[in-house]
């Protein structure tokens, strides 16, 4: 074997020895890095992939029983406060009695007139606000006097006051309306809030009972109506406090990163709400770690539509600020 061959053979053994040492060392370092990262994540964060979007759903019902003869909305339709949702037929009911309903009919007509007035005032308010905004731009360009701008602002404020007063008047009229068994209002169901129809719970032609839900409405544009319930292990509850920051990943929007904070705990384990709670009558027992619901509110929806029932994953930051913050649900 020549000296050159010996040198090549020695170089090959050196490279092989280097690989034999570096590969296990690299694997050890990667494993150590993963272990440190996992330990840090377990120490700082409380994670749960058992989380679901929740929403404030309003169920609309009739105060009187009867047969559903008209259902004016479908699932997904937008509705405004005061719009007609359904009509209940009670003409065949035996408890209807001839009465003088002129007083009620007059009050009902007054409410309809005031609601039409409110819609007109709302349009006027929008127009007055637009005129005022455009006038501010013209003032900056020197095409409008400050006095004219002040007059437009005064007009807008006066119409806004009229809108507020009309809304209060309609609310008072609805509360003071003398309800009778044959009053048309008992046969017409109105939308109590603005929003979107989530479900139609009955079919046309069916008989409905008093206070039986007919449709459900949810307002997805209001962020206060959307929150998240995450179920965490009972062994981790002591790590969580109201006010801690939360990183949220919603499966429906994988590229968006939402943030929120812990609002409160639901004061019972999820097993307590089960229709068939676990019993130990036979004497056997298998201990199962229970899940505690934690309510989380979003800091911002980022213009995304989040629907109740969507799945999510959360990471609660234990180092984040903690403090109580209440919100009406």
Steps between C-alpha positions, in 0.01 A plus 500: 500500500644831397527804728221671306264204556586499869418871524163450322414208727592702809285793380202271442529354851522851645185614317316185605606552861387861484155399367473223759555757773310799354175319411429369852615831647266692269215265591573550868503879462172498306340276762628727775369806316158335458493403869588854612240650266238250620586570863481874442162465325361282777630742762377825343190397305184300563391356166172341395372384163156433650359848435195623312360834388181598681250774429207684652193353327155657543199271463186665363162365604131589501330597824181332379440150355367446150580373151796638307358644177798714394874476557672792332864404553738222403818385669777750433268793422587836660228658714460835670341580830122522461474308171221244466633147546185285508121512518294281733139414408266486799165547325401137556568500872197457724620752757463797260213720616337803340652808663538866434858518376489855368735622775757231430474542125555873535812443715627243252452748214687765699797269547513419129489871418777583748718216367461638147595843638806348667621346172460838329691680777780242488540568128500875563762456772724304262465766231566782748812324626627453143436868421691602811798276414516637145470856631805445724703414190368806314588723797858384484512588130349844559169436321283526812468741792540384862148625577350277230689201639369577850143519362535157338634355825205648690255347251663159542487520880135606497401206279701266724302624801173439312609144419577430865170647618302303241666175606412567863143586399458174307638302794255667738209443262584132469512457877176686562308331220184342637530135393177309430435155367393615155756777458686471166834532681444161658494350151811676368849416625765770468880481511610615848856578380686565179717217370489187287265203510691202641222237494138450407368277777149437363345442159222687329156369599608354834319584822719677753459534872531820697868601540615219266810615306428560132837632378835588654696819426865581555681829441848409372603862441514571873825357648336488844269227367789264416727326748684171544466218751817294552503181707818455702604213727405542863865451593586822316225724634721641775728646233227715342372837621254749348674758284782278370579543131401224259629404155213364290514292182166451325489203264281687251761780465838318516704800382361743758630535854238616748564622851276522804498474876348277765168639621386246759457136594175315459439388861464128428674224307352408163401158640258675739293622203466154345147364462631163622764577764746227591375274779691255720209281613675175397801569721744534209694820458731633231640843572477735202651846492208742465488806277420846634348754257690828479332794328724708274410823321662627180697823492401541134324290236720655227202530270458122483169321536515262795202270530385323818622140504828560313802316641803680638824448690623725780820571690452688826804706600562457873740797500239736355322763708224367722202700616124477509301629207129432472284500194128431466420184306 
